[in-house]
Amino acid sequence: MKILGIDPGYETVGFGVIELVNSEWEAVDFGVIKTSKDLDFPERLLQIYDDLLVLINNFKPDLFAIEELFFVKNITNGLKVSEARGVMILAARQNEIPICEYAPNEVKMCVTGYGQAGKVQIQRTVQVTLNLAKKPQPDDAADALAIALTCGFDRVRI
């Protein structure tokens, strides 16, 4: 079982790929997709889409886990993240990958046991759970791994 977790954004998209090996979740890869502020917004969406397709083709995930857009302070930013999220979901559906969606507090609760956990707590818990030598960086990648783990814990009974 392989899961691609996504922390949605349009400037920075976190991704994390985990795989179930001998009843243990292991990190396969993680990082970020960064788009340039110099690109028009539609071009940024196209880059996100194209880069996600590369990840999907390279890792062939069984599940696609993405964070729900929960609450935004800046409506303009929230709308752009929502549009980018739609592109991400489209990439998964076009490749017939089942989608799992989780609210931010649901991810925090699942991974750390505390629904209001901060970035450092999430990074540390993800590091320990996936037996990583150091905390996953940047935050977006750590969040994506946490989203993937939430899906794994939710969908796979070990």
N, C-alpha and C positions, 0 to 999 in steps of 0.2 A: 504494500500500500504506500503510495507516494502522494503527498499533498503540497500544493502550491498555495502559500498564504500571501495575501496582498494587503498592504496598508495603503489605501488609496490617497492620491493627491494629484496635482497636475504639474507642479514644479518638481516634486520628489515623490516617487512611488517606491515604497519598500516592498521587497519580495523575500520570501524564505521558502525553501523547499526542504521538507522533512520526509523521512522514509522509515517505515516500521521494519526493523531488522532484529530477529530473535526476541520478539516481545519488547523491544526498546525502540524509542524514537531517536533517530539520528539526523543531524543536520547534513544535508547534501550540498546546499549552497545557499547563500543569502547575500543581499546587497540592495542597491537602489537603482532605479531608472531616473535619471535627471534630464529635465528638459530645459532648454535655454530660454531666458527671458526675452531674448532677441527674436524668437519665433512668434508668429501669430498664433493665437490660441488653437485654431483648427490644425495647424502644423504640429503643435505640441500633442494634441490628441492623436494624430497620426503616428507620431514617434512612439507614444505610449503603446498604442495598438501593435505597431510593428515589433517593438521590443518584447512585448508580452508574447506575441506569436513565436518569437525566437526561444523564449523560456519554455513555452508549452511544447514546442517541437524538440528541444534539447532534453527536457526532463520527463515528458510524457506523464503528467500527473493524473492520478485516478480521481482526485477531488480538487476543487478550486475553492479556497476559503477567502472571504473578503469581509472587511469591517463595514458595518452599516454606517451611514452618515447620521449621527445622533443629534448633535446640536452644534450650531455655528453662531458665532458672535457677529461675523461679517457675512451678510447675505450674498454679496457678490462673490466672495471667495467660496462660500458654500455651494452656490450654483455651479461654479466651475468644477469644484471637486465632484459634485453630483454628475456632471456631464462626463468627466473623466472616468468615474466609476461605471457609468453606462457603457463606455467603450471597453473597459476591462471585462465586464460581464459578457458583452458581445463576443469578445475573443474566446472566452471560455465556452460559451454556448455553441459558437460555430465549430468548435472542436469537440462538441458533445461531452464536455466535462461537467459532471454534476456540481452545482454551486451551493456552498454553505455560507450563510451570512450571520454575523454576530455583532451585537452592540458592544461598544467599547467597555462598558462596565461588566458585561458578560465575559469578555476575554480576560479582564483583570481578575475577576472572581475565580474563573476556571484555572488560570495559570498560577496566581499567587495566593488565592483564598481570601482576597480582600478586594472588593469592588471599586475602591478608590485608590488603588496602588499607584505609585508614581513610576516614572521612567526607570529609575535606578533599580527599584524592586523588580520590575518586569525584566530588565536586562539580567539581573542576577539570577532570578528564577529560571529564565530561559537558558542561561549558561549552565546552571547545575542540571536541569532536566535533560539537556542535550549533551551534557558532558563536554562542553567546549572549554578550551584552554583559557580563553579570556571572554569578557563580556562582549556580546555581539554589538557592533557599531555599524552605521549610525543608528539612532533611535528608531528610525523608520524600518530598518532591517530587523531590529529586535522585536518591534511590534508585529511585523509580518510573520516572524517565527512564532510569536505568541498566538497569533490568529490561526496559524496552521496547527499548532498544538491543541488549541481549543477544538478545532474540527476533529483532530485525531482522537482526543479524549471523548468527544461527543459521539463520533461515528464508529469507532473501533473498540470493541470490548476485548481487552487482553486478558 
